[in-house]
């Protein structure tokens, strides 16, 4: 397993657990199964169990829990759906895992203003089901059915980011419980404001290290009049990437464009029962008016043909589109399960789009000589792609090899003025790379913010950087 840094646990007094039970009753859980669920990552990190799990149901309960934890000097680690893959929600110093998954109220939908306010535990799929009759939808789609609070905390994005942006763009305002046990609202619902520091953007992506997000006000979009999806196989990986880059340079408003290399298609065929040719493939989705979509399709089709692409295979019905994108969303599990009993490691670099063909091609060359299976899948429309490795947990040599391959990939991305994390956040997995990407002086500014807002270092300690 991954040898993450050993961080000393904070001792939790027995009377503290008694105080939790007195206030929250059955909402407090200390059993092995529940604690293991909240102390295990989706990826390759070793489990770290909390001392207790508390299921909050309101902002007021979060305030009361925070005040108890701060008074006792006990860490508090926010937890949503548990789908993060950089160890973002692991309680590395013990303490309380604050589970917000029962905070599922949709507080308000302002259809005429194209926004809504939801509690942090609302999941993105349930939100879109609720919104369907309004003619609006929430477009941020990281694949997993994550909670909105978790998506805000990690600055998630996903398959629609090329057209609709990331959580940084989608969040209008937050309700946050601070380490002082106070509740603040970071902004009003106005579409723009110049009122003081942009606290909304400060908390988006802070991974629970500065406060607990309990409510989120989101920007919504009209459901497109026409939605068309298609897949197209390519003779070469270079041809597929060139098609995407050229489409964007021509101003084609692609809604989704995902790349899956031949190994990933093989994995998806097996896992999702598809029958696609096992070649590098692009998954497209086009949104707009019938005439606008037809124009987009014609332009992209011409570019694809010039770059060695085959015919478009259309997913014309809602059921076919759902099946197609379900397979894409399950690509991580498909890749990991190329080997029985394996664990996964997903990389997450993002580069300027002009450097994307070079970055992916060099990465593919590395994978060709690796002994560990690795697939390439990514949101190529915004320069973000992942390598998903399938690792034998009983083979330390494999983990060492993947660490080396990941290091080569991140160094390559940074040399291209890219980033070590396009959407997964830092957690415990990318702290070294964050320092190399931004420099210690920049990290020191982050530390000053952390110390000012959380002087006891009790909010998700050990994440992003160490104090």
MARFI-375345 format. One record per residue (C-alpha): residue in three letters; x, y, z. Coordinates in steps of 0.001 Angstrom, whole numbers, plus 500000, padded with zeros to 6 digits. Each point is the difference from the previous one (the first is absolute). Layout:
<sites>
ALAXYZ...
</sites>
This chain:
<sites>
UNK500000500000500000UNK500996503624499597UNK502414501139502694UNK498398503318500860UNK501714502192502569UNK499460498966503605UNK498116502754501813UNK499531499696503730UNK496408499441501067UNK498418502387502448UNK498904498151503172UNK496233500186500478UNK498854499968503648UNK497341497372500771UNK497819502677501533UNK499951501776496634UNK498260497038498357UNK497554500006502927UNK499306503694499371UNK499357499278496319UNK497529497256500877UNK498249502223502502UNK499416502667497356UNK499558497961496800UNK498805496596501217UNK499741497397497254UNK501552502432497505UNK503355499072501583UNK501518496743498764UNK503236498388501210UNK499611496505498578UNK502770498433497939UNK497992499770496774UNK498845503627499962UNK503405501343501022UNK501703497907497318UNK497610501337497374UNK501010503532500991UNK503700499185500263UNK500540498227496694UNK500824501709496721UNK498795499150496495UNK503655499745498993UNK503305498555501192UNK500329501691503396UNK500154497960503187UNK496869500193502188UNK499972502467502903UNK496955499635502229UNK498313502861501885UNK499250499694503715UNK496336500713499305UNK497631500830497167UNK497292502620500525UNK497140500283497511UNK498921503647499949UNK496557501003498764UNK500126503807500129UNK502363502949500055UNK499132500499503682UNK501157496477500796UNK503262500635498143UNK500503503148502096UNK499448498085503231UNK502310497167498953UNK502747502407498972UNK499785501794503330UNK500303496694501881UNK502973498923497889UNK501845503310500288UNK499469500171503749UNK501458496501500389UNK502782500487497407UNK498615497179497830UNK500418500016496177UNK496878500177497851UNK500092498657496428UNK497041500698497664UNK498741496974498046UNK497499499910497131UNK499675496984497703UNK503556498733500491UNK500770500076496265UNK503153502162500140UNK503182498237498902UNK502858502029501486UNK499271498984503591UNK498205503340500405UNK497623498758502729UNK502296497606501873UNK500168500922503715UNK503803499796500129UNK500124501358503572UNK496912498164501172UNK497135501912501559UNK496477500353498642UNK498917499239496455UNK497148502464499454UNK497654498288497566UNK497798502506498157UNK498245497453497779UNK496705500347501915UNK499840503740499263UNK498003499485496807UNK497560502897499930UNK499612502004496807UNK499499503337501708UNK498865502120497052UNK499811499979496207UNK499838503413498357UNK499239498962496452UNK499596503569498749UNK503485500816501307UNK501591496711498844UNK501260499024503468UNK499215497757502929UNK501113499507503610UNK500551496493501381UNK501368498420503139UNK503467498511499717UNK498863496368499978UNK497839500292496878UNK501417497826497229UNK500346501335496495UNK497829497344498337UNK497150500535502449UNK500247503764499476UNK499613499628496256UNK497022497673500442UNK498380502634502195UNK500749502763497481UNK498772498157496923UNK496490501524499965UNK501430503520500269UNK501800499711496660UNK503330500581501755UNK502941497792500922UNK503217500062501994UNK502783499113497538UNK503037499192502145UNK500545496275499571UNK503063498417501637UNK498759496507499207UNK499338498793503513UNK496627500843501531UNK501763502331502418UNK498463502385502508UNK499824503671499087UNK501912500939503155UNK502792497579499164UNK500155501250496435UNK500362503574501240UNK502654498976502533UNK502218498367497365UNK499203502448497165UNK498720497107497888UNK499299500195496286UNK499608497038497623UNK498606499253496583UNK498062503237499404UNK502756502397501072UNK501054500886496450UNK496621501739499478UNK498658500799503471UNK503116500441502125UNK500825498518503414UNK498647500396503522UNK502012503212500211UNK497661501406497343UNK496806498314501221UNK499952501133503647UNK498407503382500710UNK500039499884503792UNK500737497712502949UNK498800499575503544UNK503020499036502086UNK500509499066503644UNK503349501424501080UNK502511498504502466UNK498663502526502514UNK496602498305499839UNK498400502935498199UNK497984499892496792UNK500759502313497086UNK498552500538496536UNK502677500850497461UNK497850501943497499UNK496481500857498848UNK498317498578496893UNK500984502807497658UNK501858498791496921UNK502906502323500712UNK501295501977502949UNK503044502057500950UNK499201499889503718UNK503221499255501869UNK502105496852499888UNK498672497146497853UNK499435497567502843UNK497910497726497788UNK503022499188497846UNK502155499629503105UNK497823497231501397UNK499395498292496637UNK502902497582499736UNK501104500342503636UNK499141496334500723UNK498428500719503376UNK503202501458501438UNK498545503481500609UNK496372499279500864UNK497084497627499484UNK497783500769497006UNK496374499342500955UNK498070501729497175UNK500878500869496404UNK498333502418497597UNK500563498829496441UNK499775501461496521UNK497600498007497771UNK499647499750496212UNK497093499347497621UNK499664496410498831UNK501170500107496354UNK497360499779497317UNK502028497347498183UNK502535497559501430UNK501951497652497741UNK502714497570501055UNK502373497918497930UNK503193497960500150UNK502755500024497413UNK503021497704499829UNK503372501201498715UNK502984498392498325UNK502377501802502367UNK499872501679503377UNK501595503084498415UNK497151500252497500UNK497374499887502729UNK501684502709502069UNK500598502182496944UNK496283499806499172UNK499080501353503423UNK502582502784499957UNK499029501097496483UNK496281499957500872UNK500549502321502943UNK502302502263498019UNK497188500367497447UNK497599501009502775UNK497780496894499932UNK498038500112503306UNK500470496333500900UNK497939499022503039UNK502003496870500737UNK503005498430498342UNK501706497109501736UNK502965497941498855UNK500412496297500782UNK503082498193498716UNK499961496455498657UNK500679498452503429UNK497180501998501587UNK497569498976497265UNK500989496367500611UNK499269500472503695UNK496654501728499328UNK498933497304497547UNK500596497392502675UNK498551501932502946UNK497031501733498329UNK499225497333497396UNK500741502234497001UNK501262498850496617UNK502030503007498853UNK503111499486497837UNK503039499928502296UNK501650503129498666UNK500444503500501388UNK496490501427500059UNK498338503363500578UNK496631500281501733UNK498196503169498832UNK496897501809501153UNK498552503031498232UNK497461502421501525UNK497955502764498381UNK497293500662497449UNK499423497396497267UNK501791502208497467UNK502841500814502384UNK500587496353500874UNK499932499015496328UNK502654502633499240UNK502184498811502909UNK499720496392498868UNK500924500845496412UNK503092501977501038UNK501258497386502450UNK499263497187497560UNK502156501635497353UNK502858500503502447UNK499744496424501242UNK500103498596496472UNK503090502069499197UNK501713498644503120UNK499392496307499418UNK496627499698501702UNK497361497523498982UNK496258500483499703UNK498043501472502876UNK497915497419501862UNK496995501878501348UNK498231499546503315UNK496754501548498886UNK497626499075502833UNK500167500988503652UNK500514496338500935UNK502946499646497611UNK501591503226501262UNK499556498895503589UNK501654496654499268UNK502878501699498202UNK500734502514502757UNK499457497429502725UNK502829498014498411UNK502176503121499973UNK499181500779503637UNK500938496463501002UNK503318500135498137UNK501969500119503260UNK498451496785501278UNK500319498400496578UNK503720500796499882UNK500738498865503562UNK498149496740499419UNK502141499044497035UNK501652497900502725UNK498149498147502698UNK500609501307503512UNK501843503106498795UNK500001503490501479UNK499951503192497959UNK502184503050499605UNK498596502799497835UNK502251502838498900UNK498501503428499235UNK502153502382497991UNK498722502933497971UNK502043501953497441UNK499426502920497629UNK498032498531497146UNK502709500748497413UNK502340497653501905UNK497441497229500417UNK500964497855496975UNK503647499998501063UNK499201499217503632UNK497675497097499235UNK502273498530497324UNK503025499984502317UNK497901498497502783UNK498748497251497696UNK503626499176499149UNK500758499582503710UNK497033497670500428UNK501133497852497077UNK503087498913501965UNK498346499732503441UNK499389496663501687UNK496834501316501717UNK496808500391497939UNK499101503639499453UNK497221501621497999UNK499554503576498792UNK496669501759500399UNK499333503680500181UNK498094503201499491UNK502174501032497094UNK497882503035499193UNK501604501866502890UNK503420498314499956UNK499286497652502908UNK500678496256499826UNK500585497068502307UNK502100496875499957UNK498297497257501995UNK502350497310501266UNK498852496579501192UNK502376498944502788UNK500472496734501864UNK499793501059503685UNK502367497155500937UNK502760501165497631UNK501993502945501428UNK502090500099496834UNK496913500875497987UNK499165502886502303UNK503566501283499681UNK499794499780496207UNK496715501895499914UNK501410502686502295UNK502843500436497517UNK497653500123497012UNK497756502495501766UNK503030502153500843UNK501050500042496354UNK496475500987498964UNK499690502835502530UNK503476501326499236UNK499059499962496310UNK496778501924500689UNK501742502570502192UNK502675500521497352UNK497143500886497629UNK498651502553502503UNK497257497592501022UNK498774498765503365UNK500297496828502064UNK496246499949500624UNK497315501077497585UNK497067499003502192UNK500828497490502758UNK501502502458502462UNK503150499539502076UNK498898497972503041UNK502949497974501227UNK501016498707496589UNK501351503101498281UNK501525502156502724UNK503548499631498700UNK498890500950496497UNK498052503017501226UNK503219501453501407UNK501850499335496744UNK497179501507497981UNK499483503220501953UNK503144500391502109UNK500468500215503761UNK499324503730500126UNK496529499439498564UNK499376497089502370UNK501076502233502895UNK497222502447499107UNK497548497086500122UNK501406499018503396UNK499437503522501301UNK496357499829498920UNK499617496587501636UNK501572501158503290UNK497850503120500070UNK496730498151499438UNK500806496708501787UNK502688500782502591UNK499699496589501703UNK500301498133496671UNK496906497925500747UNK498153500249496675UNK501059497093497777UNK503587500245501214UNK502840498595497909UNK498335500802496665UNK501291502156497116UNK503144500878502013UNK501350499528503524UNK500389502927502365
</sites>
